Amino acid sequence: MNTKRLKGEIIAKFGTQTKFCEAIGWHRNKVSKMVCNKYIPDVDEAEKIAEILNLSEALYIAIFLPRSSPNGDVLAS
């Protein structure tokens, strides 16, 4: 997960992590751990983050799937 990009999007939209926490309804500690790469959101949490930040598909991929598949899979075109 690209935590720097995630933090940047949070700050760009909400100004502070605290305001983001209030908007998404999560405890500040959870978000802090997430942007410090000590907690990885599950699929449902990633979806909620994408919705509240209004992430494009490309930005979602850049944040939550920044690396290629470890087994060499390629996206179908």
MOWOMO-V374270 format. One record per backbone hydrogen bond with DSSP energy under -1.0 kcal/mol. CO is the residue of the C=O (numbers start at 1). NH is the residue of the N-H. E is the energy in kcal/mol with one decimal. If there is no record, write none. Layout:
CO;NH;E
CO;NH;E
//
This chain:
1;3;-1.3
2;6;-2.0
3;7;-2.8
4;8;-2.2
5;9;-2.2
6;10;-2.4
7;11;-2.6
8;12;-2.4
9;13;-2.0
10;14;-2.9
11;15;-1.6
16;20;-1.6
17;21;-2.7
18;22;-2.2
19;23;-2.1
20;24;-2.5
21;25;-1.9
21;26;-1.5
27;31;-1.4
28;32;-2.5
29;33;-2.4
30;34;-1.8
31;35;-2.5
32;36;-1.1
33;38;-3.2
33;39;-1.0
34;37;-1.4
42;46;-2.7
43;47;-2.2
44;48;-2.0
45;49;-2.5
46;50;-2.5
47;51;-2.3
48;52;-2.5
49;53;-2.3
50;55;-2.2
56;60;-2.6
57;61;-2.4
58;62;-2.3
59;63;-2.1
60;64;-3.1
61;65;-1.9
63;2;-3.1
69;72;-1.5
//
